[in-house]
């Protein structure tokens, strides 16, 4: 599933399907309506690629508290 970035604070989340998202730093899972998700999250294709192909990347994100910079900076 895709990795998304919360626009307001650059925290990465994993989209779990349906309306569920998991914060990759804290591990907290929440349901977010589609309307809210469209406003607060942006898909990050690079992070999705690395997390899918190198599972340890998610562990690094969690242990180091890494955030994802927007692609448009």
DSSP file (Angstrom, degrees, kcal/mol; ACC not computed):
  #  RESIDUE AA STRUCTURE BP1 BP2  ACC     N-H-->O    O-->H-N    N-H-->O    O-->H-N    TCO  KAPPA ALPHA  PHI   PSI    X-CA   Y-CA   Z-CA
    1    1 A X              0   0    0      0, 0.0    15,-0.1     0, 0.0     2,-0.0   0.000 360.0 360.0 360.0 163.8    0.0    0.0    0.0
    2    2 A X        -     0   0    0     12,-0.1    13,-3.0     1,-0.1     2,-0.5  -0.267 360.0-133.7 -74.9 152.6    1.0    3.6   -0.5
    3    3 A X  E     -A   14   0A   0     41,-0.4    41,-2.7    11,-0.2     2,-0.3  -0.915  28.8-170.4-100.7 130.7    3.1    5.8    1.8
    4    4 A X  E     -AB  13  43A   0      9,-3.0     9,-2.9    -2,-0.5     2,-0.5  -0.843  16.5-134.4-121.3 159.4    1.5    9.3    2.2
    5    5 A X  E     -AB  12  42A   0     37,-2.8    37,-1.7    -2,-0.3     2,-0.6  -0.950  19.6-126.5-114.2 129.7    2.8   12.5    3.8
    6    6 A X  E >>  - B   0  41A   0      5,-2.6     4,-2.4    -2,-0.5     3,-0.8  -0.673  22.3-144.3 -74.0 120.9    0.6   14.6    6.1
    7    7 A X  T 34 S+     0   0    0     33,-2.8    -1,-0.2    -2,-0.6    34,-0.1   0.819  90.6  55.2 -59.6 -37.6    0.8   18.0    4.5
    8    8 A X  T 34 S+     0   0    0     32,-0.4    -1,-0.2     1,-0.2    33,-0.1   0.787 129.0   9.4 -72.4 -27.8    0.8   20.0    7.7
    9    9 A X  T <4 S-     0   0    0     -3,-0.8    -2,-0.2     2,-0.1    -1,-0.2   0.370  91.7-119.7-137.1   5.7    3.8   18.3    9.4
   10   10 A X     <  +     0   0    0     -4,-2.4    58,-2.8     1,-0.2     2,-0.3   0.654  57.0 154.0  63.7  19.1    5.5   16.1    6.8
   11   11 A X        -     0   0    0     -5,-0.4    -5,-2.6    56,-0.2     2,-0.3  -0.633  42.1-125.2 -78.7 132.6    4.9   12.9    8.9
   12   12 A X  E     -A    5   0A   0     54,-0.5    12,-2.5    -2,-0.3    13,-0.5  -0.569  28.6-176.2 -81.8 141.9    4.7    9.7    6.9
   13   13 A X  E     -AC   4  23A   0     -9,-2.9    -9,-3.0    -2,-0.3     2,-0.5  -0.950  22.4-130.8-129.8 151.1    1.7    7.4    7.1
   14   14 A X  E     -AC   3  22A   0      8,-2.7     8,-2.3    -2,-0.3     2,-0.5  -0.922  21.1-132.7-102.0 127.3    1.1    4.0    5.5
   15   15 A X  E     - C   0  21A   0    -13,-3.0     6,-0.2    -2,-0.5     3,-0.1  -0.689  21.5-172.9 -75.3 123.6   -2.3    3.7    3.8
   16   16 A X  E     -     0   0A   0      4,-2.8     5,-0.2    -2,-0.5    -1,-0.1   0.443  46.3 -91.9-101.0  -2.0   -3.8    0.4    5.0
   17   17 A X  E >  S+ C   0  20A   0      3,-0.7     3,-2.2     1,-0.2    -1,-0.3  -0.171  94.4  32.2 105.4 157.1   -6.8    0.3    2.8
   18   18 A X  T 3  S-     0   0    0      1,-0.3    -1,-0.2    -2,-0.1    13,-0.0  -0.474 131.8 -36.4  62.9-123.1  -10.3    1.5    3.3
   19   19 A X  T 3  S+     0   0    0     -2,-0.3    13,-3.2    -3,-0.1     2,-0.4   0.112 107.2 117.9-116.4  18.9  -10.1    4.5    5.5
   20   20 A X  E <   +CD  17  31A   0     -3,-2.2    -4,-2.8    11,-0.2    -3,-0.7  -0.722  34.0 175.3 -99.9 138.9   -7.2    3.3    7.7
   21   21 A X  E     -CD  15  30A   0      9,-2.6     9,-2.6    -2,-0.4     2,-0.5  -0.984  16.6-149.3-135.1 145.1   -3.8    5.0    8.0
   22   22 A X  E     -CD  14  29A   0     -8,-2.3    -8,-2.7    -2,-0.3     2,-0.4  -0.976  18.8-129.4-118.5 126.8   -0.8    4.1   10.2
   23   23 A X  E  >  -C   13   0A   0      5,-2.8     4,-2.3    -2,-0.5   -10,-0.2  -0.603  16.5-150.5 -68.6 122.9    1.6    6.8   11.5
   24   24 A X  T  4 S+     0   0    0    -12,-2.5    -1,-0.2    -2,-0.4   -11,-0.1   0.672  91.4  47.3 -76.0 -15.9    5.0    5.4   10.6
   25   25 A X  T  4 S+     0   0    0    -13,-0.5    -1,-0.2    40,-0.1    40,-0.1   0.894 127.2  21.9 -87.9 -46.7    6.7    7.2   13.5
   26   26 A X  T  4 S-     0   0    0      2,-0.1    -2,-0.2    39,-0.0     3,-0.1   0.710  92.2-131.9 -95.4 -22.6    4.3    6.3   16.3
   27   27 A X     <  +     0   0    0     -4,-2.3     2,-0.2     1,-0.3    -3,-0.1   0.448  53.9 148.4  83.5   0.0    2.6    3.2   14.9
   28   28 A X        -     0   0    0     -6,-0.1    -5,-2.8    -5,-0.1     2,-0.4  -0.508  35.1-150.6 -72.4 131.9   -0.8    4.6   15.8
   29   29 A X  E     +D   22   0A   0     -7,-0.2     2,-0.3    -2,-0.2    -7,-0.2  -0.852  19.9 172.4-104.8 140.5   -3.6    3.6   13.4
   30   30 A X  E     -D   21   0A   0     -9,-2.6    -9,-2.6    -2,-0.4     2,-0.5  -0.981  31.9-122.4-143.5 154.1   -6.6    5.7   12.7
   31   31 A X  E     -D   20   0A   0     -2,-0.3     2,-0.4   -11,-0.2   -11,-0.2  -0.850  30.1-174.6 -95.4 134.6   -9.6    5.8   10.4
   32   32 A X        -     0   0    0    -13,-3.2    -2,-0.0    -2,-0.5     0, 0.0  -0.997  26.9-115.2-131.3 130.9   -9.8    9.0    8.3
   33   33 A X     >  -     0   0    0     -2,-0.4     4,-2.9     1,-0.1     5,-0.2  -0.236  27.0-116.4 -61.9 154.7  -12.7    9.8    6.0
   34   34 A X  H  > S+     0   0    0      1,-0.2     4,-2.2     2,-0.2     5,-0.2   0.882 115.5  54.6 -60.5 -38.6  -12.0   10.0    2.3
   35   35 A X  H  > S+     0   0    0      2,-0.2     4,-0.8     1,-0.2    -1,-0.2   0.925 112.8  41.2 -62.2 -45.7  -12.9   13.7    2.3
   36   36 A X  H >> S+     0   0    0      1,-0.2     4,-2.2     2,-0.2     3,-0.8   0.912 112.1  55.7 -69.0 -42.7  -10.4   14.5    5.1
   37   37 A X  H 3X S+     0   0    0     -4,-2.9     4,-2.2     1,-0.3    -2,-0.2   0.889 104.0  54.3 -58.1 -40.6   -7.7   12.2    3.7
   38   38 A X  H 3< S+     0   0    0     -4,-2.2    -1,-0.3    -5,-0.2    -2,-0.2   0.790 113.3  43.5 -64.1 -27.0   -7.8   14.1    0.4
   39   39 A X  H << S+     0   0    0     -3,-0.8    -2,-0.2    -4,-0.8    -1,-0.2   0.814 123.3  31.6 -87.0 -33.0   -7.2   17.4    2.2
   40   40 A X  H  < S+     0   0    0     -4,-2.2   -33,-2.8   -33,-0.1   -32,-0.4   0.645 109.3  62.4-106.1 -16.0   -4.5   16.3    4.6
   41   41 A X  E  <  -B    6   0A   0     -4,-2.2     2,-0.4    -5,-0.3   -35,-0.2  -0.847  51.1-170.7-115.9 149.4   -2.5   13.6    2.8
   42   42 A X  E     -B    5   0A   0    -37,-1.7   -37,-2.8    -2,-0.3     2,-0.1  -0.997  30.5-116.3-134.1 130.9   -0.4   13.5   -0.3
   43   43 A X  E     -B    4   0A   0     -2,-0.4     2,-0.6   -39,-0.2   -39,-0.2  -0.404  21.2-155.3 -66.2 137.4    1.0   10.3   -1.9
   44   44 A X     >  -     0   0    0    -41,-2.7     4,-2.1     1,-0.1   -41,-0.4  -0.918   8.3-172.6-117.4 104.3    4.8   10.1   -1.9
   45   45 A X  H  > S+     0   0    0     -2,-0.6     4,-2.4     1,-0.2     5,-0.2   0.853  83.5  53.7 -66.3 -36.6    5.8    7.7   -4.7
   46   46 A X  H  > S+     0   0    0      2,-0.2     4,-2.4     1,-0.2    -1,-0.2   0.947 111.3  44.8 -64.3 -47.7    9.5    7.7   -3.8
   47   47 A X  H  > S+     0   0    0      1,-0.2     4,-2.6     2,-0.2     5,-0.2   0.887 112.4  53.0 -63.6 -38.4    8.8    6.7   -0.2
   48   48 A X  H  X S+     0   0    0     -4,-2.1     4,-2.2   -45,-0.3     5,-0.2   0.930 109.3  49.4 -61.6 -45.2    6.3    4.1   -1.4
   49   49 A X  H  X S+     0   0    0     -4,-2.4     4,-2.3     1,-0.2     5,-0.3   0.948 114.3  43.7 -58.6 -50.9    9.0    2.6   -3.7
   50   50 A X  H  X S+     0   0    0     -4,-2.4     4,-2.3     1,-0.2     7,-0.3   0.892 114.4  48.8 -67.0 -39.5   11.6    2.4   -1.0
   51   51 A X  H  < S+     0   0    0     -4,-2.6    -1,-0.2    -5,-0.2     7,-0.2   0.863 114.7  45.8 -68.5 -34.7    9.3    1.1    1.7
   52   52 A X  H  < S+     0   0    0     -4,-2.2     3,-0.3    -5,-0.2    -2,-0.2   0.875 122.1  35.3 -74.3 -37.5    7.9   -1.6   -0.6
   53   53 A X  H  < S+     0   0    0     -4,-2.3     2,-0.3     1,-0.3    -2,-0.2   0.704 128.2  33.8 -91.6 -21.5   11.3   -2.7   -1.9
   54   54 A X    ><  -     0   0    0     -4,-2.3     3,-2.5    -5,-0.3     4,-0.4  -0.745  66.7-172.5-135.2  84.7   13.4   -2.2    1.3
   55   55 A X  T >> S+     0   0    0     -2,-0.3     3,-0.9     1,-0.3     4,-0.7   0.721  79.8  70.1 -54.6 -25.3   11.2   -3.1    4.3
   56   56 A X  H 3> S+     0   0    0      1,-0.2     4,-2.3     2,-0.2    -1,-0.3   0.702  81.0  76.5 -67.1 -17.3   13.8   -1.8    6.8
   57   57 A X  H <> S+     0   0    0     -3,-2.5     4,-2.5    -7,-0.3    -1,-0.2   0.904  91.8  52.7 -59.8 -40.8   13.2    1.8    5.6
   58   58 A X  H <> S+     0   0    0     -3,-0.9     4,-2.2    -4,-0.4    -1,-0.2   0.887 107.9  51.2 -62.3 -37.7   10.0    1.8    7.7
   59   59 A X  H  X S+     0   0    0     -4,-0.7     4,-2.9     2,-0.2     5,-0.3   0.901 109.6  50.0 -65.4 -40.6   12.0    0.7   10.7
   60   60 A X  H  X S+     0   0    0     -4,-2.3     4,-2.6     2,-0.2     6,-0.4   0.914 109.1  52.1 -62.2 -43.2   14.5    3.5   10.1
   61   61 A X  H  X>S+     0   0    0     -4,-2.5     5,-1.3     1,-0.2     4,-1.1   0.928 114.2  43.6 -57.9 -46.2   11.6    6.0    9.8
   62   62 A X  H  <5S+     0   0    0     -4,-2.2     3,-0.3     2,-0.2    -2,-0.2   0.956 117.4  42.7 -66.4 -51.8   10.2    4.8   13.2
   63   63 A X  H  <5S+     0   0    0     -4,-2.9    -2,-0.2     1,-0.2    -1,-0.2   0.854 124.1  35.6 -66.4 -35.9   13.5    4.6   15.1
   64   64 A X  H  <5S-     0   0    0     -4,-2.6    -1,-0.2    -5,-0.3    -2,-0.2   0.511 102.0-125.7 -97.8  -5.9   14.9    7.9   13.8
   65   65 A X  T  <5 -     0   0    0     -4,-1.1    -3,-0.2    -3,-0.3    -4,-0.1   0.874  42.8-175.3  64.3  37.5   11.6    9.8   13.6
   66   66 A X      < -     0   0    0     -5,-1.3   -54,-0.5    -6,-0.4     2,-0.3  -0.382  11.0-158.7 -72.0 142.4   12.2   10.7   10.0
   67   67 A X        -     0   0    0    -56,-0.1     2,-0.5    -2,-0.1   -56,-0.2  -0.719  17.9-116.9-112.1 167.4    9.8   12.9    8.1
   68   68 A X        -     0   0    0    -58,-2.8     2,-0.2    -2,-0.3     3,-0.1  -0.926  21.3-139.4-111.7 122.5    9.3   13.3    4.4
   69   69 A X        -     0   0    0     -2,-0.5   -59,-0.0     1,-0.1   -64,-0.0  -0.520  31.6-101.1 -75.2 144.8   10.1   16.5    2.6
   70   70 A X    >   -     0   0    0     -2,-0.2     3,-1.0     1,-0.1    -1,-0.1  -0.340  23.2-129.8 -62.0 147.4    7.6   17.6   -0.1
   71   71 A X  T 3  S+     0   0    0      1,-0.2    -1,-0.1     2,-0.1    -2,-0.0   0.687 102.3  64.4 -70.9 -18.3    8.8   16.9   -3.6
   72   72 A X  T 3         0   0    0      1,-0.2    -1,-0.2     0, 0.0    -2,-0.1   0.300 360.0 360.0 -93.8  11.2    8.1   20.5   -4.7
   73   73 A X    <         0   0    0     -3,-1.0    -1,-0.2     0, 0.0    -2,-0.1   0.474 360.0 360.0 -82.8 360.0   10.7   22.2   -2.4
